[in-house]
Amino acid sequence: GRGRFDVLNIDVSWTSEFAAGGWIRPLPRDRFPLDTFLPGVVDTATYDGLLYAVPYVTNAGLLLYRADVLDAEGVAPPRTWAELERAAKTLAPAHGLDGYAGQFLPYEGLTVNAAEAVYSAGGTILGDEGERVTVDSRAAREGIGFLARGVRDGWIPQEALTYKEEESKQAFQDGGLLFLRNWPYAYVAASAEGSAVAGKVGAVPLPGPDGPGTSVLGGSNLAVAAHARHPDSAARLIAYLTSEPVQRQVLTRGALPPVRAALYDDPGLVRRFPYLPTLRESVLAAAPRPKSPRYDQVSLVVQAVVRDAMTGRQTPESAVRRLARELAAVSAR
């Protein structure tokens, strides 16, 4: 109820919760050049048909890989789960590496990795702004089964069950992994001077069952607080922070993916950040996290259930049924 802050920089997954809670105010679409943004990112800033924020930074997961190892073996970067699994099982141990890791500690990162697996298989988790549970599907069983099978068969190392973004990045950067799912900043770090794998890193979109998969959209949005004392100035500040010159600095000085589409085709930026075309492809194919005004509770449920599936305490089939029940209970509150 206070007006101390005018502009809030919120995670893309918080838009629905903040809007439903009355903590941020709707914004006029015509005040911002939304048509210059990457298609899809604006969806993370809407709730119930209204614009409640403006995208500031976007993100999509990439599959980083050891290009030197794949080149030496004459193997192309994986486009499917089967190709990823085969290389992680055979090539990785032959080169003294672990196969594949993501962010599998029970926190928001595990929710993201699980959602990507379900989305990549063609499924969803929630519909109708969180009012409908859609996770009980063959696709969800396939996606969660992919992650559980990796741990069971050993091509996802047990250590990966403790990884967040930084731990997984470091494992890859230190030369311990063949494949890593992470955000683009991990590519920048792994390619930097002093990294054990500098000059040996490639990036492709996340694989899926039959071809390229679907990433979850990351990033943050800028919103005007419901009780802002200077709402007009706040909107002007947001317009400035999402302008092309500032968005360029978001990338060049912060190594964060901008929301302005034209920057992904800038030859100078592509030379400096060679993963930009792949990232653009991944962002365009990405999907928001499940929208819900109770998103924090939704995420906690997903983390707990998927963790039990990955550690073998539940089968993927029973985990999906439990996930559907617990998400229905959250939605009914």
C-alpha positions in Angstrom: 0.0 0.0 0.0 3.0 2.3 0.0 4.3 4.5 -2.8 8.0 4.2 -2.1 8.8 2.5 -5.4 7.5 3.7 -8.8 9.1 1.0 -11.1 9.4 -2.6 -10.2 11.8 -5.0 -12.1 10.0 -8.3 -11.8 10.7 -11.8 -12.9 8.6 -12.7 -15.9 6.9 -15.5 -13.9 5.6 -12.9 -11.4 3.4 -10.8 -13.8 0.2 -12.8 -13.2 0.7 -12.9 -9.4 1.4 -9.2 -9.1 -1.4 -8.2 -11.4 -4.0 -10.4 -9.7 -2.8 -9.1 -6.3 -3.3 -5.5 -7.4 0.3 -4.6 -6.8 1.0 -3.3 -10.4 -1.2 -1.2 -12.7 -2.3 -1.8 -16.3 -0.3 0.1 -18.9 -1.4 1.6 -22.2 0.0 -0.5 -25.1 0.3 2.5 -27.4 2.8 4.1 -25.1 5.5 1.5 -25.9 6.9 0.2 -29.2 5.8 -3.4 -28.5 5.9 -4.2 -32.2 9.7 -3.8 -32.2 10.1 -6.5 -29.5 10.7 -10.2 -30.2 7.4 -11.9 -30.8 6.2 -13.8 -27.8 8.0 -11.9 -25.1 5.1 -9.5 -24.6 3.0 -12.4 -23.6 5.0 -12.7 -20.4 3.9 -9.1 -19.5 0.2 -9.6 -19.9 -2.6 -10.9 -17.6 -6.2 -11.3 -18.3 -5.9 -9.6 -21.6 -4.2 -6.5 -20.3 -0.6 -5.2 -20.5 0.7 -5.0 -16.9 4.5 -4.6 -17.6 7.0 -4.1 -20.4 9.6 -6.7 -21.3 13.1 -5.4 -20.3 15.3 -8.6 -20.6 14.3 -11.8 -22.2 16.0 -15.2 -22.0 15.8 -18.7 -23.4 17.6 -21.9 -22.4 20.3 -23.2 -24.8 22.0 -26.5 -25.1 25.8 -25.8 -24.7 28.1 -28.6 -25.9 31.7 -29.4 -26.2 32.3 -28.7 -29.9 35.8 -30.1 -29.8 34.5 -33.5 -28.6 31.7 -33.7 -31.1 34.0 -32.6 -34.0 36.6 -35.2 -33.1 33.9 -37.9 -33.2 32.3 -36.6 -36.4 29.0 -36.2 -34.5 26.6 -33.3 -35.1 25.1 -31.4 -32.2 21.9 -33.2 -31.0 18.5 -32.1 -32.3 16.5 -34.8 -30.5 16.5 -36.4 -27.0 17.6 -39.7 -28.5 20.7 -38.1 -30.1 21.5 -36.3 -26.8 21.1 -39.5 -24.8 23.2 -41.5 -27.1 26.1 -39.1 -27.1 25.8 -38.5 -23.3 25.9 -42.3 -22.7 28.8 -43.1 -25.1 30.9 -40.1 -26.1 31.0 -38.5 -22.7 32.5 -41.4 -20.7 35.0 -42.1 -23.6 36.3 -38.5 -23.1 36.2 -38.6 -19.3 33.2 -36.4 -19.1 29.7 -36.5 -17.5 26.9 -36.5 -20.0 24.3 -33.9 -19.4 23.2 -31.5 -16.7 20.6 -28.7 -16.2 19.4 -27.0 -13.0 18.0 -29.9 -11.0 18.1 -28.7 -7.3 14.5 -28.3 -6.1 14.1 -24.5 -6.7 12.8 -22.4 -9.6 15.4 -23.8 -11.9 14.0 -27.3 -11.6 10.5 -25.9 -12.4 12.0 -24.4 -15.6 13.8 -27.6 -16.7 10.7 -29.7 -16.0 8.4 -27.3 -17.9 10.8 -27.3 -20.9 10.7 -31.1 -20.9 6.9 -31.1 -20.9 6.6 -28.3 -23.4 9.1 -30.0 -25.7 7.1 -33.2 -25.8 4.0 -31.1 -26.8 2.3 -30.8 -23.4 1.3 -28.0 -21.1 1.0 -27.6 -17.3 -1.8 -25.0 -16.8 -4.3 -23.3 -19.0 -6.8 -20.3 -18.7 -4.4 -18.2 -16.6 -4.0 -21.0 -14.0 -7.6 -21.9 -13.7 -7.3 -25.2 -15.5 -4.8 -28.0 -14.9 -3.6 -29.6 -18.2 -0.5 -31.6 -17.0 -2.0 -35.1 -16.9 -1.0 -36.1 -20.4 1.2 -38.4 -22.4 3.5 -35.5 -23.2 4.1 -34.7 -19.5 4.9 -38.4 -18.8 7.3 -38.4 -21.7 9.0 -35.2 -20.6 9.4 -36.1 -16.9 10.4 -39.6 -17.9 13.2 -38.2 -20.0 14.7 -36.5 -17.0 14.1 -39.4 -14.7 15.7 -41.9 -17.1 18.8 -39.7 -17.4 19.5 -40.0 -13.7 18.5 -43.7 -13.5 20.8 -44.6 -16.4 23.6 -42.4 -15.3 24.0 -40.0 -18.2 22.7 -37.3 -15.9 25.2 -37.4 -13.0 23.9 -37.6 -9.4 25.9 -34.4 -8.7 23.6 -32.6 -11.1 20.7 -33.0 -8.6 22.5 -30.3 -6.5 23.0 -27.9 -9.4 21.6 -24.4 -9.8 22.7 -22.1 -12.6 26.1 -21.3 -11.2 27.0 -24.8 -10.2 26.0 -26.2 -13.5 27.8 -23.4 -15.4 31.0 -24.1 -13.4 30.9 -27.8 -14.0 30.7 -27.2 -17.8 33.2 -24.3 -17.7 35.7 -26.5 -15.8 35.5 -29.2 -18.5 33.4 -31.7 -16.7 30.3 -32.0 -18.9 29.6 -32.8 -22.5 26.2 -31.1 -22.6 24.6 -28.4 -20.4 21.2 -26.7 -20.5 21.6 -23.2 -19.2 20.9 -19.5 -20.1 23.1 -17.7 -22.6 25.3 -16.0 -19.9 26.8 -19.5 -19.3 28.0 -19.5 -23.0 29.7 -16.1 -22.4 31.4 -17.3 -19.2 32.5 -20.6 -20.7 34.0 -18.9 -23.8 35.8 -16.2 -21.8 39.6 -16.1 -21.3 40.6 -18.4 -18.4 37.8 -20.9 -19.0 39.0 -24.5 -19.4 36.8 -24.8 -22.4 37.3 -21.4 -24.1 37.2 -21.9 -27.9 35.6 -25.3 -27.5 32.0 -24.4 -26.9 28.9 -24.5 -29.2 25.3 -23.8 -28.6 22.1 -25.1 -30.2 18.4 -24.9 -29.3 17.2 -27.3 -26.7 16.4 -30.7 -28.3 13.0 -32.4 -28.1 11.6 -35.9 -28.8 11.5 -35.5 -32.5 13.4 -32.3 -33.2 14.1 -28.9 -31.6 12.3 -28.5 -28.3 10.8 -25.6 -26.5 12.5 -23.4 -24.0 10.8 -21.5 -21.2 11.1 -17.8 -21.5 13.2 -16.2 -18.8 14.1 -12.6 -18.1 12.4 -9.7 -16.4 9.6 -7.1 -17.0 9.3 -3.5 -15.8 6.0 -2.6 -14.2 4.6 0.5 -12.5 3.6 0.0 -8.9 -0.1 0.3 -8.1 0.6 3.0 -5.6 3.4 4.8 -7.5 3.6 8.5 -6.7 4.9 9.4 -10.2 3.2 7.0 -12.6 3.8 9.1 -15.7 7.5 9.5 -15.0 7.7 5.8 -14.3 6.2 5.0 -17.7 8.6 7.4 -19.4 11.5 5.7 -17.5 10.3 2.3 -18.7 10.1 3.6 -22.3 13.7 4.8 -22.0 15.0 1.5 -20.5 13.4 -0.4 -23.3 14.7 1.9 -26.0 17.2 0.6 -28.6 20.3 2.3 -27.2 19.7 1.0 -23.7 18.7 -2.4 -25.0 22.1 -2.5 -26.8 23.8 -1.9 -23.5 21.8 -4.6 -21.8 23.6 -7.0 -24.2 27.0 -5.4 -24.5 27.6 -4.4 -20.9 25.4 -6.9 -19.1 25.6 -10.0 -21.4 21.8 -10.2 -21.0 19.4 -10.9 -24.0 17.7 -7.8 -25.1 14.0 -7.7 -26.1 14.5 -5.5 -29.3 14.3 -7.9 -32.3 16.6 -5.8 -34.6 19.6 -6.3 -32.3 19.7 -10.0 -33.1 20.4 -9.2 -36.7 23.1 -6.6 -36.1 26.3 -7.9 -37.8 28.6 -6.3 -35.2 26.7 -7.8 -32.3 26.6 -11.2 -33.9 30.4 -11.2 -34.4 30.8 -10.3 -30.7 28.1 -12.7 -29.5 28.0 -15.6 -32.0 25.2 -17.3 -30.1 22.6 -14.5 -31.0 21.1 -16.3 -34.0 20.6 -19.5 -32.0 19.2 -17.5 -29.1 16.8 -15.7 -31.3 15.6 -19.0 -32.7 15.1 -20.3 -29.1 13.3 -17.2 -27.9 10.9 -17.3 -30.9 10.1 -20.9 -30.1 9.9 -20.5 -26.4 6.8 -20.4 -24.1 6.1 -18.6 -20.8 6.1 -20.4 -17.5 2.6 -21.6 -16.4 0.6 -18.5 -15.8 -1.1 -18.4 -12.4 -1.8 -15.8 -9.7 -0.5 -18.5 -7.3 2.6 -19.1 -9.3 4.9 -19.5 -6.3 2.7 -22.4 -5.0 2.6 -23.9 -8.5 6.4 -23.8 -8.7 6.8 -25.5 -5.3 4.5 -28.3 -6.3 6.4 -28.9 -9.6 9.8 -28.9 -7.9 8.7 -31.4 -5.2 7.0 -33.8 -7.6 9.7 -33.8 -10.3 12.4 -34.2 -7.7 10.7 -37.4 -6.5 10.5 -38.6 -10.1 14.2 -37.9 -10.8 15.4 -39.5 -7.6 13.3 -42.6 -8.3 10.9 -42.2 -5.4 8.0 -42.1 -7.9 7.5 -43.3 -11.4 7.0 -40.6 -14.0 3.4 -41.9 -14.5 2.5 -41.6 -10.8 4.4 -38.3 -10.5 2.2 -36.8 -13.3 -1.0 -38.0 -11.6 0.2 -36.5 -8.3 1.2 -33.3 -10.1 -2.3 -33.0 -11.5 -3.9 -33.5 -8.1 -1.7 -31.1 -6.3 -2.0 -28.4 -8.9 -5.8 -28.8 -8.9 -5.7 -28.2 -5.1 -3.6 -25.0 -5.6 -5.9 -23.7 -8.3 -9.0 -24.3 -6.1 -7.7 -22.1 -3.3 
